[in-house]
């Protein structure tokens, strides 16, 4: 099973610099997989990316083990129907959690 890391929520809640170690990165602009990378995040944004073998994570940096996982750009759902107006709708918090777990980091809602 392929596991994808979704870091939208982590970026919003991030309180200290973070390093995702040993993760395979699939960039949006090239048809490659960058294997065994360390990705540095600050304030919810990627600030550096380098092969894990040549990187030393600074003290005080939170680390996440990304071994066996992939880091991909967030997906966009450009035709989402936000819950909340129908009796059978699920809670908004659950809907957003499901989107993040699926890798969706941006929604274009057709109704509110």
Secondary structure, DSSP 4 states (H G I P E B T S, - for coil): --EEE--HHHHHH--S-EEEEEEEEE-SSSS--EEEEEEEEETTEEEEEEEGGG--PPTT-EEEE-TTEEEEPPEEEEEE--SSSSTTPPPHHHHHHHHHHTTEEEEEES--
